[in-house]
């Protein structure tokens, strides 16, 4: 128990957060690369064809993990936003702002792959159904959080609190995306696989396995990429502090 | 928790609550507009805009599709298993268009009984499976219904 409490407190302070998570980068990157390679090769070449869509369904191995990540990362941004706003924790600010571009990227990938699949399958690249529109709003929310932060350059801590407020307000969009295909009629199909309902829509383990592997791979990539960005964020905003000088000199091998 | 933090937390909760309520009211008010398509039941109840395009969605009825010779025109019936609407379309149908599958058509009603579609979109369901599994499921379903008939005959 004591160790968990100690770990929690260490993760809350920028110097020890930097020191500890520095060692996570390489394993996370390797796991992400390895699992992505396995998931994509298995999914794109070896998974069986779909009975209706043939090979076109294979976009699922990119589209669905990216869509999950776009919402997962936003949820993390929202939680960090609340911590930033209420407790003013610097590490939460760093994690929040570091996550924004990664989440926006996953959202863009979701929209693009969905459009590429939509043209041959539905017969249109885009239509304003509830799922697509709410996902597009998610992209704008990411841009909004980043924009809010960038708009207040003089004081990065105040900028982070303002960005946090935008992020918290945007949280309301997450359940709308999730349930859009159930609350309203839409062209987008309902979920094939959910956290609580199992994977009833995907009837073959050979199809499900690469999908789950890709879901894991994107999580590891996110942790790697987010930590790298969070480190930069902390080094930049804490540039005048003693620990930064030590950390930087240790990295470059020079004496402070 | 210190009083300032408590105040901030309450503020955040109030903001979240306020935004949620506002969005919920907005979505309820615009429910009809967010609905992507009208069902055949709604069309049968005359609940559609006249002289203006709208979307009609449902299942393509099994065995209802026919091609009109010497043209690109097709006719089929869209059903929600309660009501049916006859649809006419001229053009190329999407890959996933099949009888017994979901479809969304965009067009106008003509004479109350024919929907003239300008665009046809296929709607896919959430099921993914290899062809062999689909065949096996189909066979199992047939067997089950045969078994059901058998039971029924036995009890008669």
Interface residues (C-beta under 8 A of the other chain):
Chain A: X48 X49 X50 X51 X52 X53 X56 X57 X60 X82 X85 X86 X87 X120 X121 X122 X123 X124 X127 X129 X130 X165 X168 X169 X171 X172 X176 X183 X184 X185 X186 X187 X189 X190 X191 X192 X201 X202 X203 X204 X206 X207
Chain B: X5 X8 X9 X12 X15 X16 X19 X20 X23 X27 X31 X34 X35 X36 X37 X39 X57 X93 X94 X95 X96 X98 X101 X104 X119 X120 X121 X122 X123 X124 X125 X126 X127 X128 X129 X130 X131 X132 X133 X134 X137
